[in-house]
Amino acid sequence: MFNKDSLYSDNIPLSDEVFALIRDLIKDYCGIFFDENSKYLLEGRLSRRLKALYITDFRDYYRFLLYDRKREEELTAIIDLLTVNETYFFREQNQLTAFSKEILPELRDKNRQKKRLRIWSAGCSTGEEPYTIAMLILESGLMQGWEINILGSDINQRVLTAARRGAYRMNSFRTTENYYIKKYFGETDGLHLVKDDLKNLVSFSYTNLLDPVRIRLVEQMDVIFCRNVMIYFNIDTRRKVIDNFYDRLVPGGYMLLGHAESLMNISAAFSLRHLKYDMVYQKPDMQEQYR
């Protein structure tokens, strides 16, 4: 018989067997991999979900994730619980300098005829990265009158809601010069709100990087930022994600990973460009090579 008191006890026990089943289900769904050391993290955080659903056993919860008509909704809730979304404006400054001072001038010359720029911030969290990219483009002055589209995507619906709102506390500006805060944000009730001229360059979308249907909806990009995302994936998942990025980049397009990430043992499809300010990956342009 169902015991309501058990809902309010400490963590519901998670056996090694069921931990492996749930861990693999999460990995297959979104790519995030939890090793054996993460068992008690999953037990603690997912116990909240079992209690919310009046489920007293993790094996029953696993069946719920497999077969219940609300499984997609529950998987979204799990991602909200398990993903870490620590970010801030102007993160990894050397790479951003390479983007603004070296990559943008190249793209200006390359796309001079069509005057269009497409950039994807994959795993954008609460939006600081795509808004930073937008500020750098505007500050460069290289694309005035161009059609500029910056896509921010994430698998966490909660952070996407925050990104669309565009309201930030000072903690998000820990490495941001006051110049940018005053120019691109307005202040209300202790929050800094993104101004419309910046906001209009950025759109946000729920995207699972392992979902081929969703990925095919992303248009061809000139640059893809995916920084500090793949550290949560195992090597097989990283290969799938990188293959998807390769497919979505235009020939000659750039891919910028976090400084702790590389394509070693993952993909040989990209060229490593040694720019003045940083190293970045580039999809080869066969037409350029044979000219």
C-alpha positions as CSV (number, residue, x, y, z in Angstrom):
1,M,0.0,0.0,0.0
2,F,1.2,3.6,-0.7
3,N,2.8,5.2,2.3
4,K,2.5,9.0,2.2
5,D,5.1,9.4,5.0
6,S,7.8,8.0,2.6
7,L,7.3,11.0,0.4
8,Y,8.9,13.3,3.0
9,S,11.7,11.0,4.2
10,D,15.3,11.6,3.0
11,N,16.4,10.4,-0.4
12,I,14.7,7.5,-2.0
13,P,17.2,4.7,-2.4
14,L,18.6,4.3,-6.0
15,S,20.2,0.9,-6.7
16,D,23.2,0.5,-8.9
17,E,21.2,-1.3,-11.5
18,V,18.5,1.3,-11.8
19,F,21.0,4.1,-11.6
20,A,22.7,2.6,-14.8
21,L,19.3,2.4,-16.6
22,I,18.3,6.0,-15.8
23,R,21.8,7.3,-16.5
24,D,21.8,5.7,-19.9
25,L,18.3,6.9,-20.7
26,I,19.4,10.5,-19.9
27,K,22.5,10.1,-22.0
28,D,20.5,8.8,-25.0
29,Y,18.0,11.6,-24.6
30,C,20.3,14.7,-24.3
31,G,23.9,13.4,-24.3
32,I,24.7,14.4,-20.6
33,F,26.7,11.5,-19.0
34,F,26.8,10.8,-15.3
35,D,29.6,8.4,-14.1
36,E,29.4,6.1,-11.1
37,N,30.5,9.0,-8.9
38,S,27.3,10.9,-9.7
39,K,25.0,8.3,-8.4
40,Y,24.2,10.1,-5.2
41,L,23.7,13.4,-7.1
42,L,21.1,11.7,-9.2
43,E,19.5,10.0,-6.2
44,G,19.3,13.3,-4.3
45,R,17.9,15.5,-7.1
46,L,15.6,12.9,-8.7
47,S,14.1,11.9,-5.4
48,R,12.4,15.3,-5.5
49,R,10.7,14.3,-8.8
50,L,9.6,10.9,-7.4
51,K,8.0,12.6,-4.5
52,A,6.3,15.2,-6.7
53,L,4.8,12.3,-8.8
54,Y,3.9,10.2,-5.8
55,I,6.3,7.5,-6.9
56,T,8.1,5.6,-4.2
57,D,10.5,3.5,-6.2
58,F,13.1,4.4,-8.8
59,R,12.3,1.4,-10.9
60,D,8.8,2.6,-11.2
61,Y,10.1,6.0,-12.1
62,Y,12.3,4.5,-14.8
63,R,9.2,2.8,-16.3
64,F,7.4,6.2,-16.1
65,L,10.3,7.8,-18.1
66,L,10.0,5.0,-20.7
67,Y,6.2,4.7,-21.2
68,D,4.1,7.5,-19.6
69,R,2.4,9.9,-21.9
70,K,4.1,12.7,-19.9
71,R,7.6,11.3,-20.3
72,E,8.8,14.3,-22.5
73,E,7.6,16.7,-19.9
74,E,9.3,14.8,-17.1
75,L,12.6,14.6,-19.1
76,T,12.5,18.3,-19.4
77,A,12.1,18.6,-15.7
78,I,15.0,16.3,-15.1
79,I,17.3,18.5,-17.4
80,D,16.2,21.6,-15.4
81,L,17.3,19.8,-12.2
82,L,20.6,18.4,-13.4
83,T,22.2,21.0,-15.6
84,V,24.5,23.6,-14.3
85,N,24.1,27.0,-16.0
86,E,26.9,29.1,-14.6
87,T,27.8,31.8,-17.2
88,Y,28.5,35.5,-17.5
89,F,29.1,38.2,-20.1
90,F,32.4,38.3,-22.0
91,R,33.5,34.9,-20.8
92,E,36.9,33.6,-22.2
93,Q,38.1,37.0,-23.4
94,N,40.9,35.9,-25.6
95,Q,38.6,33.9,-27.8
96,L,36.1,36.8,-28.0
97,T,38.9,39.1,-29.1
98,A,39.9,36.6,-31.9
99,F,36.2,36.6,-32.9
100,S,35.8,40.3,-33.0
101,K,39.2,41.3,-34.4
102,E,40.0,38.4,-36.7
103,I,37.0,36.3,-37.6
104,L,34.5,39.1,-38.1
105,P,36.7,41.0,-40.6
106,E,37.1,37.7,-42.6
107,L,33.4,37.2,-42.6
108,R,32.7,40.8,-43.6
109,D,34.9,40.3,-46.7
110,K,33.5,36.8,-47.4
111,N,29.9,37.8,-47.1
112,R,30.2,41.3,-48.6
113,Q,27.8,40.5,-51.5
114,K,24.9,39.0,-49.5
115,K,25.4,41.1,-46.4
116,R,24.2,38.4,-44.1
117,L,25.6,36.9,-40.9
118,R,24.4,33.8,-39.0
119,I,25.8,32.8,-35.6
120,W,24.7,30.0,-33.3
121,S,25.4,29.9,-29.6
122,A,24.7,26.3,-28.7
123,G,24.1,25.7,-25.0
124,C,23.5,29.4,-24.4
125,S,22.2,29.0,-20.9
126,T,20.6,32.3,-19.6
127,G,21.7,34.2,-22.7
128,E,24.9,36.0,-21.7
129,E,26.9,34.5,-24.5
130,P,24.7,35.4,-27.5
131,Y,24.1,38.9,-26.1
132,T,27.9,39.3,-25.8
133,I,28.3,38.2,-29.4
134,A,25.7,40.8,-30.5
135,M,27.5,43.5,-28.6
136,L,30.8,42.6,-30.2
137,I,29.3,42.7,-33.7
138,L,27.7,46.1,-33.1
139,E,30.9,47.5,-31.6
140,S,32.9,46.3,-34.6
141,G,30.9,48.5,-37.0
142,L,31.7,46.0,-39.7
143,M,28.2,44.9,-40.5
144,Q,26.1,48.0,-40.6
145,G,23.0,47.5,-42.7
146,W,23.5,43.7,-42.7
147,E,21.0,41.1,-41.8
148,I,22.3,39.7,-38.6
149,N,20.8,36.6,-36.8
150,I,22.2,35.2,-33.6
151,L,20.5,32.0,-32.4
152,G,20.8,31.0,-28.8
153,S,19.8,27.4,-28.0
154,D,19.6,25.2,-25.0
155,I,17.9,22.1,-23.7
156,N,16.8,23.7,-20.5
157,Q,13.5,25.5,-20.8
158,R,13.9,27.5,-17.6
159,V,17.2,29.2,-18.7
160,L,15.7,29.9,-22.1
161,T,12.9,31.8,-20.4
162,A,15.4,33.9,-18.5
163,A,17.4,34.5,-21.7
164,R,14.3,35.8,-23.6
165,R,13.5,38.1,-20.7
166,G,17.1,39.5,-20.8
167,A,17.2,40.7,-17.1
168,Y,20.5,40.3,-15.3
169,R,22.0,40.9,-11.9
170,M,25.5,42.3,-11.4
171,N,27.0,38.8,-11.0
172,S,26.6,38.3,-14.7
173,F,28.8,41.3,-15.4
174,R,31.8,40.2,-13.3
175,T,34.2,40.8,-16.3
176,T,32.2,43.4,-18.2
177,E,33.4,47.0,-18.6
178,N,30.9,49.7,-17.5
179,Y,30.9,51.0,-21.0
180,Y,28.9,48.0,-22.2
181,I,26.5,48.0,-19.3
182,K,25.6,51.7,-19.8
183,K,25.3,51.4,-23.5
184,Y,23.4,48.2,-24.0
185,F,21.4,47.8,-20.7
186,G,18.8,49.7,-18.8
187,E,18.4,49.4,-15.0
188,T,15.1,48.7,-13.2
189,D,14.7,47.5,-9.6
190,G,18.3,46.3,-9.4
191,L,18.1,44.4,-12.7
192,H,19.9,45.3,-15.9
193,L,17.6,44.8,-18.9
194,V,18.9,44.2,-22.4
195,K,18.0,47.1,-24.7
196,D,15.9,46.5,-27.8
197,D,18.7,47.2,-30.3
198,L,20.7,44.3,-28.8
199,K,17.7,42.1,-28.2
200,N,16.5,42.3,-31.8
201,L,19.6,40.6,-33.0
202,V,19.1,37.5,-30.9
203,S,16.5,34.7,-30.9
204,F,16.2,31.7,-28.6
205,S,15.1,28.2,-29.3
206,Y,14.8,24.9,-27.4
207,T,17.3,22.5,-29.2
208,N,18.5,19.1,-28.2
209,L,21.9,18.7,-29.8
210,L,21.3,15.0,-30.3
211,D,17.9,15.4,-32.0
212,P,18.5,15.2,-35.7
213,V,15.1,16.6,-36.6
214,R,15.6,19.7,-34.4
215,I,19.2,20.1,-35.7
216,R,18.0,20.1,-39.4
217,L,15.8,23.0,-38.6
218,V,18.8,25.1,-37.8
219,E,19.9,27.0,-40.8
220,Q,23.5,27.1,-42.2
221,M,25.7,29.1,-39.8
222,D,28.9,31.2,-40.3
223,V,30.0,30.6,-36.7
224,I,29.0,28.1,-34.0
225,F,29.9,28.8,-30.4
226,C,29.7,25.7,-28.2
227,R,31.7,26.4,-25.2
228,N,31.9,24.4,-22.0
229,V,29.0,22.2,-23.1
230,M,30.7,19.0,-24.4
231,I,32.5,18.5,-21.1
232,Y,29.3,16.9,-19.9
233,F,29.2,14.4,-22.8
234,N,31.1,11.1,-23.3
235,I,33.2,10.7,-26.4
236,D,30.6,9.0,-28.6
237,T,28.1,11.8,-27.9
238,R,30.8,14.4,-28.6
239,R,31.3,12.8,-32.0
240,K,27.6,13.0,-32.8
241,V,27.4,16.6,-31.8
242,I,30.5,17.6,-33.7
243,D,29.1,15.9,-36.8
244,N,25.9,17.8,-36.5
245,F,27.8,21.1,-36.1
246,Y,29.9,20.3,-39.2
247,D,26.7,19.7,-41.2
248,R,25.2,23.1,-40.0
249,L,28.3,25.2,-40.8
250,V,28.9,26.8,-44.2
251,P,32.2,25.9,-45.9
252,G,34.8,28.0,-44.3
253,G,32.6,28.5,-41.2
254,Y,34.1,28.6,-37.7
255,M,33.5,26.6,-34.6
256,L,34.6,27.9,-31.2
257,L,34.8,25.5,-28.3
258,G,35.7,26.1,-24.6
259,H,39.4,26.3,-23.7
260,A,39.1,22.9,-21.8
261,E,37.7,21.3,-25.0
262,S,39.3,20.0,-28.2
263,L,38.5,17.7,-31.1
264,M,41.4,15.4,-30.3
265,N,40.2,11.8,-30.8
266,I,36.8,13.1,-31.8
267,S,37.0,14.5,-35.4
268,A,39.5,15.2,-38.1
269,A,37.0,17.0,-40.3
270,F,38.0,20.5,-39.0
271,S,41.2,22.5,-39.5
272,L,42.7,24.1,-36.4
273,R,43.4,27.8,-37.1
274,H,46.1,29.5,-35.1
275,L,44.9,33.1,-35.0
276,K,46.8,35.9,-33.3
277,Y,44.6,35.9,-30.2
278,D,43.4,32.3,-29.9
279,M,43.1,28.9,-31.7
280,V,39.7,28.1,-33.3
281,Y,38.3,25.3,-35.6
282,Q,37.3,25.9,-39.2
283,K,35.3,23.8,-41.6
284,P,37.4,23.5,-44.8
285,D,36.2,25.3,-47.9
286,M,37.1,23.0,-50.8
287,Q,36.4,25.7,-53.4
288,E,38.9,28.1,-51.8
289,Q,41.5,25.3,-51.7
290,Y,41.3,24.7,-55.5
291,R,41.3,28.4,-56.6
